[in-house]
Amino acid sequence: MRAGRLRHLISLQRYIDNELMGPGFFIFFQYQEKSIPAYASIEPVNSRSRITKHQYYLDTTHEVTLRYSSDIENINNSWRILFGDRIFIITGVIDINEHNQTILLHCKEGIREKNEPSV
């Protein structure tokens, strides 16, 4: 992979949901683990619109390519990518040729809704 292709500085973040229960109380909280900086290539793939339950949605799909590292060996769709003021939700992870050299992430731009499942 050519180094000049990875020109976007991104931050990878992992969110974990936790529940705390005690006598007479229940607290649900979400926290962010450390942010991992990485250089990547962000390419728009397509844009599609859909109508669900009488609401209009616009999904923009991107592919993010980055080098494999031990910091991201467990990356999955519970992670997200920050690029400037944009947020990309990871929808799929591909280890190109299974060589642990290049990772291809399929992403959707936007914010994950609370009721939207992270498959």
C-alpha positions in Angstrom: 0.0 0.0 0.0 1.3 3.4 -0.9 1.7 5.8 2.0 0.4 8.8 0.0 -2.9 7.1 -0.4 -3.5 7.3 3.4 -3.9 11.0 3.7 -6.8 11.4 6.2 -6.0 11.5 9.9 -8.9 9.8 11.7 -9.7 8.7 15.3 -11.1 5.3 16.0 -13.3 5.1 19.1 -15.0 2.2 20.8 -18.1 2.6 22.9 -19.2 0.3 25.6 -22.6 0.2 27.2 -22.7 -0.5 30.9 -25.5 -1.0 33.5 -25.2 -0.3 37.2 -27.9 -1.8 39.4 -28.3 -1.3 43.1 -31.1 -1.4 45.7 -33.8 0.8 44.3 -31.8 2.3 41.4 -30.8 1.4 37.9 -28.3 3.5 35.9 -27.4 3.0 32.2 -24.3 4.8 31.0 -22.1 4.8 28.0 -18.4 5.7 27.9 -15.7 6.0 25.3 -12.5 4.1 25.5 -9.3 5.8 24.3 -9.3 7.3 20.8 -6.8 5.7 18.5 -5.3 8.0 15.8 -4.6 6.5 12.4 -4.0 7.5 8.8 -6.6 6.2 6.4 -8.1 6.7 3.0 -11.8 7.7 3.0 -13.6 7.1 -0.3 -17.3 7.6 -1.0 -18.9 4.6 -2.6 -22.5 5.5 -3.2 -25.4 7.4 -2.0 -28.9 6.0 -1.7 -32.2 7.1 -0.3 -34.9 5.0 1.3 -38.3 5.5 2.7 -39.1 3.5 5.9 -42.2 3.9 8.0 -43.2 7.1 6.1 -39.8 8.7 6.9 -37.2 9.7 4.3 -33.6 8.6 5.0 -30.4 9.3 3.0 -27.6 6.8 3.5 -24.1 7.7 2.4 -21.8 4.8 2.2 -18.0 5.1 2.5 -15.0 2.8 2.4 -12.2 3.5 4.8 -8.9 1.8 4.2 -6.1 1.7 6.9 -3.1 -0.3 7.9 -3.5 -3.1 10.3 -2.1 -2.6 13.8 -2.3 -4.3 17.1 -4.4 -1.4 18.5 -7.3 -2.2 16.1 -7.0 -6.0 15.9 -10.4 -6.4 17.6 -12.2 -3.7 15.5 -15.9 -4.4 14.9 -19.1 -2.5 14.3 -19.3 -1.2 17.8 -16.5 1.2 16.9 -16.9 4.5 15.1 -14.6 6.8 13.2 -14.2 10.6 13.7 -12.8 12.6 10.8 -12.9 16.3 11.6 -16.5 17.0 12.5 -17.8 14.0 10.6 -18.8 10.7 12.3 -18.7 7.3 10.4 -20.5 4.3 11.8 -18.7 1.0 11.0 -21.0 -1.5 9.3 -18.5 -4.1 8.2 -14.8 -5.0 8.6 -12.7 -6.8 6.0 -9.1 -7.9 6.5 -7.9 -7.8 2.9 -6.5 -11.3 1.9 -6.4 -12.3 5.6 -2.8 -11.1 5.9 -3.3 -8.6 8.8 -1.8 -5.8 6.6 -4.7 -3.8 5.3 -8.2 -3.3 6.8 -11.2 -2.2 4.8 -14.1 -0.7 6.7 -17.5 -0.2 5.3 -19.1 2.8 6.9 -22.3 4.8 7.1 -21.9 8.5 7.7 -24.0 9.8 10.6 -24.9 9.1 14.2 -26.1 5.7 15.4 -29.6 6.0 16.8 -30.3 4.5 20.3 -32.7 2.0 18.9 -30.6 1.1 15.9 -29.0 -2.3 16.5 -25.2 -2.7 16.1 -25.2 -6.0 14.2 
